[in-house]
């Protein structure tokens, strides 16, 4: 009987712990699993200590104590970091793209629900419609001059339904007389904008009467430009050579995203070090500016149209290591010939429920419309020819 109990514990306990680990792995808590895995490892070591001969226990006790200490530290950090929202998207909305690294899937209707991980409370629940060109749906004129918007999730309109995006708001403000294209997508940045201009991937989409590119950007995109973020594995990578950004493959080859991808599963890293790991340096900002200027120059060369930059300030906390301020960056872009509109909408955008979705940092429909209005006012005052309709 004792021998039977020994084998039951020697086989049954590890099997049960392994099953628990698998359940955690396939659950929505997967990004936070290091704490749970450490705890399961500690339980396994406790079981081993109770089974091995006394002379071999000391080593396992020491290892178990170390694992338990790490478990406590990781658990405290995990509790601190436990309110990070979880996004539940329709499968296939984001797929691999050879030009940008990732992009929209097949045309169709997709859903996203953003929730708090433990309470399950909904932050937002929205629908995204992608047309036959795999662009976020807008309702513009089918025959008017074209204005193309490019950018990240702020341009795409994450967190709001189709009628409430910034490109759609601009189409509404121009009475649907302008053909508006929403070329934005999750986590895009100047590197995707530049790659699009180098490859001509939008040539067939923009049509023959393109008037303007509108590029929405912010300095906190430098973690993408510098290949520091863990979600930019497939993004195009550029390096500066004599001030000129040169295509150098993809971010995965750089190695930095691989490191953060591993560290991001450690709660203590997420809670204490992640923001410093990604913060922009002087070189990152210089690359960010150079990519934006070169993309705009290629836009004029390829399509013979200007680019306007909608600039969202990053603030001192995101720029202090770089030696740049938001104003410095805007001045550099303007010195390079780009019209720049500051669309920050004030200093406390992130904490204003009228401007940012509560529980999230993406813009509200009100903020999208306000930024579209700033763009229209600028065009009317400084570039009226952009909105001028062709004579019948």
C-alpha positions, 0 to 999 in steps of 0.5 A, spaced: 500 500 500 505 505 501 508 503 495 502 504 491 501 511 494 508 513 493 507 511 485 500 515 485 503 521 488 510 520 484 505 520 477 499 523 479 501 530 482 506 532 476 500 530 471 495 534 475 500 540 475 501 539 468 494 539 466 493 545 470 499 548 467 496 547 460 489 550 462 492 556 464 496 556 457 490 556 453 486 561 458 486 568 457 491 569 462 496 567 458 500 573 458 500 573 465 502 566 466 509 566 470 506 567 476 502 561 476 507 557 473 512 559 478 507 557 483 505 550 480 513 549 480 513 550 487 508 545 489 511 540 484 518 541 488 514 540 495 511 533 492 518 531 490 521 533 497 516 529 500 518 523 496 526 523 495 530 520 500 532 524 506 539 525 504 537 528 497 532 533 500 536 539 502 538 541 495 530 541 493 528 545 499 533 550 497 531 550 490 523 550 493 525 556 497 528 560 492 522 559 487 517 560 493 521 567 494 520 568 486 513 566 486 512 572 492 515 577 488 512 575 482 505 575 485 506 582 488 508 585 481 502 581 478 497 584 483 500 591 481 499 589 474 492 585 474 488 590 471 491 590 464 485 590 459 484 584 455 482 584 447 477 579 444 477 580 437 474 576 431 479 571 429 482 573 422 482 581 423 489 581 423 493 577 419 501 577 416 502 582 411 509 581 407 509 589 406 507 591 413 508 585 417 501 585 419 495 587 416 487 586 415 484 580 414 479 578 408 473 583 407 468 583 412 465 584 419 469 583 425 468 584 432 472 586 438 471 586 446 475 589 451 474 587 458 478 587 465 481 580 465 478 578 472 471 582 473 470 581 465 467 588 465 466 590 458 470 597 457 468 597 449 464 592 444 465 595 437 464 592 430 469 593 424 467 593 417 473 592 412 471 593 405 473 590 398 480 593 399 481 591 406 480 598 408 476 600 414 469 602 412 468 610 410 462 612 407 465 618 402 463 620 395 465 615 390 467 620 385 470 626 388 477 627 389 481 623 394 484 624 401 488 618 404 489 617 411 494 613 414 496 611 421 495 607 427 489 605 431 487 612 432 486 612 425 483 606 424 478 607 429 479 602 435 474 602 440 469 606 436 464 603 431 464 605 423 461 611 423 465 614 429 472 614 426 476 620 424 476 619 417 469 618 417 468 624 421 472 628 416 468 625 410 461 627 414 464 634 415 466 635 407 458 633 406 461 626 403 464 630 397 471 627 398 473 620 397 476 618 404 480 612 405 482 609 411 489 606 410 490 606 418 491 599 422 493 597 429 500 599 431 502 602 424 508 607 425 512 611 420 516 605 418 509 602 415 508 609 412 515 609 409 515 602 406 508 603 403 511 609 399 517 605 397 513 599 394 507 603 391 502 598 395 497 603 395 497 605 387 491 601 385 487 604 391 488 611 391 486 612 384 487 618 379 485 624 383 489 623 389 489 630 393 492 629 400 495 624 404 494 625 412 499 622 417 497 621 424 503 620 428 505 621 435 512 620 438 511 614 442 511 610 436 518 610 437 518 604 440 515 601 434 520 605 429 526 602 433 524 595 434 523 595 441 516 593 442 514 585 442 509 586 437 513 589 431 516 582 430 514 583 422 515 590 421 519 593 416 526 595 420 530 601 418 537 604 420 540 611 419 545 612 414 548 619 414 541 621 416 537 617 411 533 611 413 535 605 409 531 599 409 534 593 413 529 587 413 524 586 419 524 587 426 525 580 428 532 580 425 534 585 430 533 581 436 530 586 441 522 584 440 524 577 442 527 579 448 521 583 450 517 578 448 520 573 453 520 579 459 513 581 458 511 575 461 514 577 467 509 581 471 515 585 475 518 587 468 511 589 466 510 593 472 517 596 473 521 596 467 517 595 461 516 603 460 523 604 460 525 599 456 521 602 450 522 609 452 525 613 446 532 615 445 535 621 441 537 616 436 530 613 436 527 620 435 532 622 429 530 615 426 522 617 427 523 624 424 527 621 418 522 616 416 516 621 416 520 626 412 522 621 407 515 617 407 512 624 405 518 626 400 516 619 396 509 621 397 510 627 393 514 624 388 510 618 387 503 621 387 505 628 386 501 630 392 503 633 399 502 630 406 499 633 412 502 631 419 497 630 425 501 630 431 499 628 438 504 630 443 507 625 447 509 629 453 516 629 457 515 622 460 516 619 454 521 624 451 526 625 457 531 620 455 531 623 448 533 630 449 527 632 444 520 636 446 514 635 442 515 642 440 522 640 437 519 634 433 514 639 430 519 644 428 524 639 425 518 636 421 516 643 419 523 645 417 523 639 412 517 642 409 511 638 412 505 642 415 504 639 422 497 640 426 497 639 433 491 635 435 493 633 442 486 637 444 490 639 451 494 636 456 490 631 460 487 627 454 488 621 457 484 622 463 478 626 460 472 621 459 470 626 453 476 625 449 479 618 451 475 611 452 474 610 460 479 604 461 482 605 455 487 610 451 483 610 444 479 616 442 472 617 443 467 619 437 468 626 440 475 626 439 475 623 432 470 629 430 474 634 434 481 632 430 477 632 423 475 639 424 482 641 426 484 638 419 478 641 415 479 648 418 487 648 416 485 646 409 480 651 408 485 656 411 491 654 408 490 649 402 483 650 400 485 647 393 485 640 396 477 641 398 476 644 391 471 640 387 472 639 379 468 643 375 462 639 372 
